[in-house]
Amino acid sequence: EESKSREDKFKVDSYYRTDWIDYEKLPLNIEGLDLDRIYENFISQIAGDDLNLEKAEDIRDAVMIAKEIGSLEAYITKLENRIRKEKQFNLKVKFNQELRKAKEKLKDYLK
């Protein structure tokens, strides 16, 4: 992705990887009519289920959605831990409402 502060610089936003694969069994296929489509195809083959290009307009949107899903999952885990540790009933109710909203938002992303 191009850097916003400097025109001639680029920054890496996310990394995707696979498990170790023998060279003979390497499943990367070159598909696409231009370099952007070939690059998106490589990323989708490497990222697998971590990146869903079908729901997004382009690779940038798919990465943003994947980041949002990751942060929602972390937030849900944090809320579940807080609910488990909390002793006051009214705070548990408040955290459960937030948890329900976060799970609904996550379900919308995963549809």
Salt bridges, closest charged atoms under 4 A:
GLU1 OE2 - LYS11 NZ 3.78
GLU1 OE1 - ARG60 NE 3.70
ASP13 OD1 - LYS67 NZ 2.73
GLU40 OE2 - ARG37 NH1 3.26
GLU68 OE2 - LYS105 NZ 3.90
GLU80 OE2 - LYS103 NZ 3.59
ASP108 OD1 - LYS111 NZ 3.89
